[in-house]
Amino acid sequence: MIEAAERGIVVAMNELEELQNEWLSHLRIEKGASPHTLSNYRRDLDRYRSDLERHAITQLHAISTRDVERHLADFASGVLTGHAAAPSTVARASAAIRGFHSFLLSEGVTDHDPAARLHVPKQAKRLPKALSVDQVEALLNAARFGDDVSALRDTALLEVLYATGARVSEALALTIDDLALDEDTPLVCLYGKGRKERFVPVGSMAHEALAAYLVRSRPVLASRGKGTPRVFLNSRGAPLSRQSAWEILQKAAAGAGLHGQVSPHTLRHSFATHLLEGGASIRDVQELLGHASVQTTQIYTKVTARMLLEVYRSSHPRAVAKGEMSLP
């Protein structure tokens, strides 16, 4: 990531493509965005960058809300492409631009977000995808295949992601000092958005996997590097990257027969869903996930409500009217 502090928050437009690639990589690895979505977002942002350059905007900090609004208006009317764009296509382009600028702000690349005040019609919220308990079990078991240093690390990483509900960036940022595994209740200290600190318990299975990695695997990996306090290391002894974490998960998913869009964020969704199904309160889950607002967490209640409805419809003798097809 380009260091904004070193550049005085002045980022040239010719550096935006690199930053764009970082954001798209972030969406793929952390959010599990599909190749189709990423391809569309890339096209939307390429069009946006070209339009800004045509209007002689050469610095990132010079982009204003009016510039973003003009771009979207010209795209919608057909000025940019020669034909009017569908409202859904304009909404998608707007989402790409807003997401990109929000990412740049959160990463410290810029100190303002020109797209933050855009008025965009609300789109229907998609429910987060969660694995079943059995699917998570199969995934974690698949990661345990082998007893070498990599297998121990991979198992520990996936166990920690599911046990704590951490974002993958939070798990990869863990240092040795962030671990309190010798306490009566083992804990890890995670740093969320805005460097907000939260302590999250570590279950016995994750504790066991993490302890095995720290004793038998990490010293071997660390000996190959220059020394870093990060917990999760790659084969060269350097901090594990998001891309490597993605590949670790995909390998385990393939071994468990879980094909499709399984991302590190899927484990976070599964963590929250399974806690609520087990009787945890929405406020407790909010604290564990590090959400600033309980409204963000409440989407998981819709997931569990949907599951309860399916159980009800398939189990209650009078849940389905005559002539309706009952669920298998």
C-alpha positions, 0 to 999 in steps of 0.5 A: 500500500502506498504510504500516504504519510510519506506522500503527504496525502498527495497521490498521483492519478497514475498510481490509482490503478495500483490502488485499484488492484489492491482494493479488488484483491481485498474484495476477493480475499476478504469479502469473497467477491465473485470473478464476475463482480470483480470484473464489473468493478474493474471496468467501472473504475477504469471508466472512472479513472479515464473520465477524471483524467479527461477532466484534467484531474491529476491528484487524488486529493483533488477529486470532489463530490461534484466530480463523482456526481458528474461522472455518474450522471454522464455515465447514466445519460450516455455521454461517456459510452454513447448509450444510456446505462440501466439504473442497476448498472449505474448503481453498481458503478456507484457502489464500486466508486464508493467502495474504492474511495472508502477503502482508500480512506480506511487505509490512510491513502487519502484524508477525504472521501468524495463519494461518501455523501453520494445519494444512492437508492438503497439496494436490497441487502444480501444475507451473509453466506454461512456454512453449517456446523458440519461444513465448518467441521469438514473444512477444519479437518481438511486443513489438518491433513499433514503434520508439517510446519505449513499444515500446522500453521494452516490449521491454526489460522483457520481455527482462529478465524472461526473461533474468534470471528476475526476479519482475515486482516485482523488475524494476520496482524496478530503479534505474539504480544496479542496472545494471552493463551496461558490465562484461565480463559485464553484470549487474543487481542484483535484490532478492528477498524480504527484500531479499536481493540477488543479481546476475544476468547479462544476455544479449546480446539483453536487453543490446541491448534495455535499452541501446536503451531507456536511450539512446533511450526512457527520457530522453524518458519521464523528461523528463515526470516529476519525476525517479526512479531507477527504470529502467522508467517510464510515459508520465508519467515515473513508475515503471511499475506492475505493472498496466502491466507486465501489460498490456504482456505481454498485448499482446505475448502477443496479438500472438504468438498466445499466448492464455490465462494468460500472466503475468510469472511465466510468463517466470520459469518459462520461464527456469528450465525452459529453463536446466535443459533446457540443462544448468544445475544445480539449484543454479545455477538456485536462485541465479539465481531467488533461492530460499532453499531448493533444494526450491522450485527442484526443482519445475522438475526435474519439468517437465523430466522430464515433457518428457523422458518425452514425447520418449522416448515419442514417439521410442523404438521400444519405449517404447509397448506394442502396442495403445497409442496413440503420441504424434504 
